[in-house]
Amino acid sequence: MRIEGPVECSRLIFAELDFGDSISSLRVGPAAFVLAYAEAGFRGAMVSFGPGDEIPDLDQLSFDDVIDSLRLINSLKIFDESRREENQPKTTARPPNRSGKKRRGRKKRLDEQ
């Protein structure tokens, strides 16, 4: 079965067929992340998979026939948002000067230790 996302499946019921507890292998597309949960409603143990991951036997991860819900996230959207953040001008915040006076660093004289 092929699932296209982004999508959240709190239960794995498609076309009136329940796929919960029956997934034994997984292939992730080139632009996706999958968060797979052992219980319906995104509960229980969770395992994540990244773009291009191919797991022919989920028993290797002790997750064979366990998945009851999943989230499929489009990684391109995540990367686009991070690029947008990188292109924003960086601002630095200074703590407010509560005394109303300018702060000046004390210069150290050569003879001071």
Chimera marker file (.cmm) of the C-alpha trace (Angstrom):
<marker_set name="trace">
<marker id="1" x="0.000" y="0.000" z="0.000" r="1" g="1" b="0" radius="0.5"/>
<marker id="2" x="1.228" y="3.509" z="-0.806" r="1" g="1" b="0" radius="0.5"/>
<marker id="3" x="0.367" y="6.457" z="1.440" r="1" g="1" b="0" radius="0.5"/>
<marker id="4" x="1.014" y="9.975" z="0.172" r="1" g="1" b="0" radius="0.5"/>
<marker id="5" x="1.369" y="12.835" z="2.600" r="1" g="1" b="0" radius="0.5"/>
<marker id="6" x="1.679" y="14.883" z="4.504" r="1" g="1" b="0" radius="0.5"/>
<marker id="7" x="-0.921" y="12.948" z="6.480" r="1" g="1" b="0" radius="0.5"/>
<marker id="8" x="-1.701" y="11.817" z="10.008" r="1" g="1" b="0" radius="0.5"/>
<marker id="9" x="-3.311" y="8.406" z="10.417" r="1" g="1" b="0" radius="0.5"/>
<marker id="10" x="-4.463" y="7.902" z="13.982" r="1" g="1" b="0" radius="0.5"/>
<marker id="11" x="-5.743" y="4.464" z="12.910" r="1" g="1" b="0" radius="0.5"/>
<marker id="12" x="-4.565" y="2.499" z="9.900" r="1" g="1" b="0" radius="0.5"/>
<marker id="13" x="-7.930" y="1.811" z="8.286" r="1" g="1" b="0" radius="0.5"/>
<marker id="14" x="-8.060" y="2.281" z="4.516" r="1" g="1" b="0" radius="0.5"/>
<marker id="15" x="-10.887" y="1.231" z="2.209" r="1" g="1" b="0" radius="0.5"/>
<marker id="16" x="-12.533" y="-0.499" z="5.170" r="1" g="1" b="0" radius="0.5"/>
<marker id="17" x="-9.437" y="-2.662" z="5.729" r="1" g="1" b="0" radius="0.5"/>
<marker id="18" x="-7.585" y="-2.441" z="9.044" r="1" g="1" b="0" radius="0.5"/>
<marker id="19" x="-3.812" y="-2.491" z="8.496" r="1" g="1" b="0" radius="0.5"/>
<marker id="20" x="-3.031" y="-1.987" z="12.192" r="1" g="1" b="0" radius="0.5"/>
<marker id="21" x="-0.628" y="-4.551" z="13.614" r="1" g="1" b="0" radius="0.5"/>
<marker id="22" x="0.049" y="-5.981" z="10.147" r="1" g="1" b="0" radius="0.5"/>
<marker id="23" x="2.888" y="-3.862" z="8.691" r="1" g="1" b="0" radius="0.5"/>
<marker id="24" x="6.114" y="-5.844" z="8.415" r="1" g="1" b="0" radius="0.5"/>
<marker id="25" x="8.146" y="-3.704" z="5.974" r="1" g="1" b="0" radius="0.5"/>
<marker id="26" x="8.390" y="-0.037" z="5.079" r="1" g="1" b="0" radius="0.5"/>
<marker id="27" x="9.806" y="2.168" z="2.324" r="1" g="1" b="0" radius="0.5"/>
<marker id="28" x="9.971" y="5.953" z="2.768" r="1" g="1" b="0" radius="0.5"/>
<marker id="29" x="9.885" y="8.312" z="-0.206" r="1" g="1" b="0" radius="0.5"/>
<marker id="30" x="12.710" y="10.726" z="-1.053" r="1" g="1" b="0" radius="0.5"/>
<marker id="31" x="11.021" y="13.742" z="0.577" r="1" g="1" b="0" radius="0.5"/>
<marker id="32" x="9.352" y="12.284" z="3.661" r="1" g="1" b="0" radius="0.5"/>
<marker id="33" x="9.738" y="11.403" z="7.301" r="1" g="1" b="0" radius="0.5"/>
<marker id="34" x="7.574" y="8.735" z="8.920" r="1" g="1" b="0" radius="0.5"/>
<marker id="35" x="6.796" y="8.554" z="12.629" r="1" g="1" b="0" radius="0.5"/>
<marker id="36" x="5.288" y="5.135" z="13.374" r="1" g="1" b="0" radius="0.5"/>
<marker id="37" x="3.517" y="4.425" z="16.669" r="1" g="1" b="0" radius="0.5"/>
<marker id="38" x="2.736" y="1.095" z="18.333" r="1" g="1" b="0" radius="0.5"/>
<marker id="39" x="-0.730" y="2.210" z="19.424" r="1" g="1" b="0" radius="0.5"/>
<marker id="40" x="-3.615" y="4.038" z="17.766" r="1" g="1" b="0" radius="0.5"/>
<marker id="41" x="-3.870" y="7.763" z="18.363" r="1" g="1" b="0" radius="0.5"/>
<marker id="42" x="-0.086" y="8.318" z="18.149" r="1" g="1" b="0" radius="0.5"/>
<marker id="43" x="0.564" y="6.588" z="21.455" r="1" g="1" b="0" radius="0.5"/>
<marker id="44" x="2.970" y="3.969" z="22.704" r="1" g="1" b="0" radius="0.5"/>
<marker id="45" x="6.447" y="3.237" z="21.414" r="1" g="1" b="0" radius="0.5"/>
<marker id="46" x="7.507" y="5.310" z="18.411" r="1" g="1" b="0" radius="0.5"/>
<marker id="47" x="10.108" y="4.757" z="15.739" r="1" g="1" b="0" radius="0.5"/>
<marker id="48" x="11.052" y="7.278" z="13.032" r="1" g="1" b="0" radius="0.5"/>
<marker id="49" x="12.273" y="6.827" z="9.485" r="1" g="1" b="0" radius="0.5"/>
<marker id="50" x="13.845" y="9.372" z="7.125" r="1" g="1" b="0" radius="0.5"/>
<marker id="51" x="13.886" y="10.031" z="3.399" r="1" g="1" b="0" radius="0.5"/>
<marker id="52" x="14.825" y="6.983" z="1.340" r="1" g="1" b="0" radius="0.5"/>
<marker id="53" x="14.798" y="4.534" z="4.265" r="1" g="1" b="0" radius="0.5"/>
<marker id="54" x="13.942" y="0.966" z="3.264" r="1" g="1" b="0" radius="0.5"/>
<marker id="55" x="13.245" y="-1.550" z="6.010" r="1" g="1" b="0" radius="0.5"/>
<marker id="56" x="12.476" y="-4.955" z="4.491" r="1" g="1" b="0" radius="0.5"/>
<marker id="57" x="11.818" y="-6.515" z="7.884" r="1" g="1" b="0" radius="0.5"/>
<marker id="58" x="10.573" y="-4.395" z="10.793" r="1" g="1" b="0" radius="0.5"/>
<marker id="59" x="11.362" y="-7.335" z="13.080" r="1" g="1" b="0" radius="0.5"/>
<marker id="60" x="14.957" y="-6.017" z="13.048" r="1" g="1" b="0" radius="0.5"/>
<marker id="61" x="13.638" y="-3.054" z="15.063" r="1" g="1" b="0" radius="0.5"/>
<marker id="62" x="11.215" y="-5.136" z="17.171" r="1" g="1" b="0" radius="0.5"/>
<marker id="63" x="8.408" y="-3.290" z="15.371" r="1" g="1" b="0" radius="0.5"/>
<marker id="64" x="7.099" y="-6.082" z="13.125" r="1" g="1" b="0" radius="0.5"/>
<marker id="65" x="3.278" y="-6.171" z="13.018" r="1" g="1" b="0" radius="0.5"/>
<marker id="66" x="3.132" y="-3.491" z="15.725" r="1" g="1" b="0" radius="0.5"/>
<marker id="67" x="2.336" y="-0.190" z="13.955" r="1" g="1" b="0" radius="0.5"/>
<marker id="68" x="-1.172" y="1.124" z="14.694" r="1" g="1" b="0" radius="0.5"/>
<marker id="69" x="-0.802" y="4.805" z="13.727" r="1" g="1" b="0" radius="0.5"/>
<marker id="70" x="1.622" y="6.996" z="11.814" r="1" g="1" b="0" radius="0.5"/>
<marker id="71" x="2.488" y="10.499" z="10.772" r="1" g="1" b="0" radius="0.5"/>
<marker id="72" x="3.920" y="11.176" z="7.334" r="1" g="1" b="0" radius="0.5"/>
<marker id="73" x="5.733" y="14.516" z="7.167" r="1" g="1" b="0" radius="0.5"/>
<marker id="74" x="6.913" y="16.220" z="3.988" r="1" g="1" b="0" radius="0.5"/>
<marker id="75" x="10.605" y="17.002" z="4.558" r="1" g="1" b="0" radius="0.5"/>
<marker id="76" x="10.692" y="19.612" z="1.776" r="1" g="1" b="0" radius="0.5"/>
<marker id="77" x="8.320" y="21.784" z="3.788" r="1" g="1" b="0" radius="0.5"/>
<marker id="78" x="10.558" y="21.446" z="6.848" r="1" g="1" b="0" radius="0.5"/>
<marker id="79" x="13.644" y="22.423" z="4.833" r="1" g="1" b="0" radius="0.5"/>
<marker id="80" x="11.847" y="25.350" z="3.172" r="1" g="1" b="0" radius="0.5"/>
<marker id="81" x="10.894" y="26.740" z="6.583" r="1" g="1" b="0" radius="0.5"/>
<marker id="82" x="14.451" y="26.371" z="7.905" r="1" g="1" b="0" radius="0.5"/>
<marker id="83" x="15.809" y="28.190" z="4.841" r="1" g="1" b="0" radius="0.5"/>
<marker id="84" x="13.333" y="30.985" z="5.436" r="1" g="1" b="0" radius="0.5"/>
<marker id="85" x="14.588" y="31.302" z="9.014" r="1" g="1" b="0" radius="0.5"/>
<marker id="86" x="18.212" y="31.389" z="7.819" r="1" g="1" b="0" radius="0.5"/>
<marker id="87" x="17.460" y="34.267" z="5.428" r="1" g="1" b="0" radius="0.5"/>
<marker id="88" x="15.868" y="36.415" z="8.138" r="1" g="1" b="0" radius="0.5"/>
<marker id="89" x="18.141" y="39.142" z="9.529" r="1" g="1" b="0" radius="0.5"/>
<marker id="90" x="19.589" y="38.144" z="12.866" r="1" g="1" b="0" radius="0.5"/>
<marker id="91" x="18.883" y="40.454" z="15.735" r="1" g="1" b="0" radius="0.5"/>
<marker id="92" x="20.526" y="40.437" z="19.093" r="1" g="1" b="0" radius="0.5"/>
<marker id="93" x="18.640" y="41.475" z="22.161" r="1" g="1" b="0" radius="0.5"/>
<marker id="94" x="20.337" y="43.410" z="24.907" r="1" g="1" b="0" radius="0.5"/>
<marker id="95" x="19.023" y="43.493" z="28.435" r="1" g="1" b="0" radius="0.5"/>
<marker id="96" x="17.403" y="46.831" z="29.229" r="1" g="1" b="0" radius="0.5"/>
<marker id="97" x="19.492" y="49.459" z="31.002" r="1" g="1" b="0" radius="0.5"/>
<marker id="98" x="17.370" y="50.199" z="34.035" r="1" g="1" b="0" radius="0.5"/>
<marker id="99" x="19.502" y="52.984" z="35.460" r="1" g="1" b="0" radius="0.5"/>
<marker id="100" x="18.990" y="55.271" z="32.485" r="1" g="1" b="0" radius="0.5"/>
<marker id="101" x="22.759" y="55.800" z="32.253" r="1" g="1" b="0" radius="0.5"/>
<marker id="102" x="25.000" y="54.563" z="29.524" r="1" g="1" b="0" radius="0.5"/>
<marker id="103" x="27.035" y="51.546" z="30.473" r="1" g="1" b="0" radius="0.5"/>
<marker id="104" x="30.740" y="51.939" z="30.271" r="1" g="1" b="0" radius="0.5"/>
<marker id="105" x="33.303" y="49.329" z="30.913" r="1" g="1" b="0" radius="0.5"/>
<marker id="106" x="35.917" y="50.211" z="33.515" r="1" g="1" b="0" radius="0.5"/>
<marker id="107" x="39.320" y="50.504" z="31.914" r="1" g="1" b="0" radius="0.5"/>
<marker id="108" x="41.996" y="48.624" z="33.712" r="1" g="1" b="0" radius="0.5"/>
<marker id="109" x="45.136" y="50.513" z="34.440" r="1" g="1" b="0" radius="0.5"/>
<marker id="110" x="48.460" y="48.838" z="33.786" r="1" g="1" b="0" radius="0.5"/>
<marker id="111" x="49.460" y="49.010" z="37.441" r="1" g="1" b="0" radius="0.5"/>
<marker id="112" x="46.235" y="47.324" z="38.624" r="1" g="1" b="0" radius="0.5"/>
<marker id="113" x="46.366" y="43.587" z="39.208" r="1" g="1" b="0" radius="0.5"/>
<link id1="1" id2="2" r="1" g="1" b="0" radius="0.2"/>
<link id1="2" id2="3" r="1" g="1" b="0" radius="0.2"/>
<link id1="3" id2="4" r="1" g="1" b="0" radius="0.2"/>
<link id1="4" id2="5" r="1" g="1" b="0" radius="0.2"/>
<link id1="5" id2="6" r="1" g="1" b="0" radius="0.2"/>
<link id1="6" id2="7" r="1" g="1" b="0" radius="0.2"/>
<link id1="7" id2="8" r="1" g="1" b="0" radius="0.2"/>
<link id1="8" id2="9" r="1" g="1" b="0" radius="0.2"/>
<link id1="9" id2="10" r="1" g="1" b="0" radius="0.2"/>
<link id1="10" id2="11" r="1" g="1" b="0" radius="0.2"/>
<link id1="11" id2="12" r="1" g="1" b="0" radius="0.2"/>
<link id1="12" id2="13" r="1" g="1" b="0" radius="0.2"/>
<link id1="13" id2="14" r="1" g="1" b="0" radius="0.2"/>
<link id1="14" id2="15" r="1" g="1" b="0" radius="0.2"/>
<link id1="15" id2="16" r="1" g="1" b="0" radius="0.2"/>
<link id1="16" id2="17" r="1" g="1" b="0" radius="0.2"/>
<link id1="17" id2="18" r="1" g="1" b="0" radius="0.2"/>
<link id1="18" id2="19" r="1" g="1" b="0" radius="0.2"/>
<link id1="19" id2="20" r="1" g="1" b="0" radius="0.2"/>
<link id1="20" id2="21" r="1" g="1" b="0" radius="0.2"/>
<link id1="21" id2="22" r="1" g="1" b="0" radius="0.2"/>
<link id1="22" id2="23" r="1" g="1" b="0" radius="0.2"/>
<link id1="23" id2="24" r="1" g="1" b="0" radius="0.2"/>
<link id1="24" id2="25" r="1" g="1" b="0" radius="0.2"/>
<link id1="25" id2="26" r="1" g="1" b="0" radius="0.2"/>
<link id1="26" id2="27" r="1" g="1" b="0" radius="0.2"/>
<link id1="27" id2="28" r="1" g="1" b="0" radius="0.2"/>
<link id1="28" id2="29" r="1" g="1" b="0" radius="0.2"/>
<link id1="29" id2="30" r="1" g="1" b="0" radius="0.2"/>
<link id1="30" id2="31" r="1" g="1" b="0" radius="0.2"/>
<link id1="31" id2="32" r="1" g="1" b="0" radius="0.2"/>
<link id1="32" id2="33" r="1" g="1" b="0" radius="0.2"/>
<link id1="33" id2="34" r="1" g="1" b="0" radius="0.2"/>
<link id1="34" id2="35" r="1" g="1" b="0" radius="0.2"/>
<link id1="35" id2="36" r="1" g="1" b="0" radius="0.2"/>
<link id1="36" id2="37" r="1" g="1" b="0" radius="0.2"/>
<link id1="37" id2="38" r="1" g="1" b="0" radius="0.2"/>
<link id1="38" id2="39" r="1" g="1" b="0" radius="0.2"/>
<link id1="39" id2="40" r="1" g="1" b="0" radius="0.2"/>
<link id1="40" id2="41" r="1" g="1" b="0" radius="0.2"/>
<link id1="41" id2="42" r="1" g="1" b="0" radius="0.2"/>
<link id1="42" id2="43" r="1" g="1" b="0" radius="0.2"/>
<link id1="43" id2="44" r="1" g="1" b="0" radius="0.2"/>
<link id1="44" id2="45" r="1" g="1" b="0" radius="0.2"/>
<link id1="45" id2="46" r="1" g="1" b="0" radius="0.2"/>
<link id1="46" id2="47" r="1" g="1" b="0" radius="0.2"/>
<link id1="47" id2="48" r="1" g="1" b="0" radius="0.2"/>
<link id1="48" id2="49" r="1" g="1" b="0" radius="0.2"/>
<link id1="49" id2="50" r="1" g="1" b="0" radius="0.2"/>
<link id1="50" id2="51" r="1" g="1" b="0" radius="0.2"/>
<link id1="51" id2="52" r="1" g="1" b="0" radius="0.2"/>
<link id1="52" id2="53" r="1" g="1" b="0" radius="0.2"/>
<link id1="53" id2="54" r="1" g="1" b="0" radius="0.2"/>
<link id1="54" id2="55" r="1" g="1" b="0" radius="0.2"/>
<link id1="55" id2="56" r="1" g="1" b="0" radius="0.2"/>
<link id1="56" id2="57" r="1" g="1" b="0" radius="0.2"/>
<link id1="57" id2="58" r="1" g="1" b="0" radius="0.2"/>
<link id1="58" id2="59" r="1" g="1" b="0" radius="0.2"/>
<link id1="59" id2="60" r="1" g="1" b="0" radius="0.2"/>
<link id1="60" id2="61" r="1" g="1" b="0" radius="0.2"/>
<link id1="61" id2="62" r="1" g="1" b="0" radius="0.2"/>
<link id1="62" id2="63" r="1" g="1" b="0" radius="0.2"/>
<link id1="63" id2="64" r="1" g="1" b="0" radius="0.2"/>
<link id1="64" id2="65" r="1" g="1" b="0" radius="0.2"/>
<link id1="65" id2="66" r="1" g="1" b="0" radius="0.2"/>
<link id1="66" id2="67" r="1" g="1" b="0" radius="0.2"/>
<link id1="67" id2="68" r="1" g="1" b="0" radius="0.2"/>
<link id1="68" id2="69" r="1" g="1" b="0" radius="0.2"/>
<link id1="69" id2="70" r="1" g="1" b="0" radius="0.2"/>
<link id1="70" id2="71" r="1" g="1" b="0" radius="0.2"/>
<link id1="71" id2="72" r="1" g="1" b="0" radius="0.2"/>
<link id1="72" id2="73" r="1" g="1" b="0" radius="0.2"/>
<link id1="73" id2="74" r="1" g="1" b="0" radius="0.2"/>
<link id1="74" id2="75" r="1" g="1" b="0" radius="0.2"/>
<link id1="75" id2="76" r="1" g="1" b="0" radius="0.2"/>
<link id1="76" id2="77" r="1" g="1" b="0" radius="0.2"/>
<link id1="77" id2="78" r="1" g="1" b="0" radius="0.2"/>
<link id1="78" id2="79" r="1" g="1" b="0" radius="0.2"/>
<link id1="79" id2="80" r="1" g="1" b="0" radius="0.2"/>
<link id1="80" id2="81" r="1" g="1" b="0" radius="0.2"/>
<link id1="81" id2="82" r="1" g="1" b="0" radius="0.2"/>
<link id1="82" id2="83" r="1" g="1" b="0" radius="0.2"/>
<link id1="83" id2="84" r="1" g="1" b="0" radius="0.2"/>
<link id1="84" id2="85" r="1" g="1" b="0" radius="0.2"/>
<link id1="85" id2="86" r="1" g="1" b="0" radius="0.2"/>
<link id1="86" id2="87" r="1" g="1" b="0" radius="0.2"/>
<link id1="87" id2="88" r="1" g="1" b="0" radius="0.2"/>
<link id1="88" id2="89" r="1" g="1" b="0" radius="0.2"/>
<link id1="89" id2="90" r="1" g="1" b="0" radius="0.2"/>
<link id1="90" id2="91" r="1" g="1" b="0" radius="0.2"/>
<link id1="91" id2="92" r="1" g="1" b="0" radius="0.2"/>
<link id1="92" id2="93" r="1" g="1" b="0" radius="0.2"/>
<link id1="93" id2="94" r="1" g="1" b="0" radius="0.2"/>
<link id1="94" id2="95" r="1" g="1" b="0" radius="0.2"/>
<link id1="95" id2="96" r="1" g="1" b="0" radius="0.2"/>
<link id1="96" id2="97" r="1" g="1" b="0" radius="0.2"/>
<link id1="97" id2="98" r="1" g="1" b="0" radius="0.2"/>
<link id1="98" id2="99" r="1" g="1" b="0" radius="0.2"/>
<link id1="99" id2="100" r="1" g="1" b="0" radius="0.2"/>
<link id1="100" id2="101" r="1" g="1" b="0" radius="0.2"/>
<link id1="101" id2="102" r="1" g="1" b="0" radius="0.2"/>
<link id1="102" id2="103" r="1" g="1" b="0" radius="0.2"/>
<link id1="103" id2="104" r="1" g="1" b="0" radius="0.2"/>
<link id1="104" id2="105" r="1" g="1" b="0" radius="0.2"/>
<link id1="105" id2="106" r="1" g="1" b="0" radius="0.2"/>
<link id1="106" id2="107" r="1" g="1" b="0" radius="0.2"/>
<link id1="107" id2="108" r="1" g="1" b="0" radius="0.2"/>
<link id1="108" id2="109" r="1" g="1" b="0" radius="0.2"/>
<link id1="109" id2="110" r="1" g="1" b="0" radius="0.2"/>
<link id1="110" id2="111" r="1" g="1" b="0" radius="0.2"/>
<link id1="111" id2="112" r="1" g="1" b="0" radius="0.2"/>
<link id1="112" id2="113" r="1" g="1" b="0" radius="0.2"/>
</marker_set>
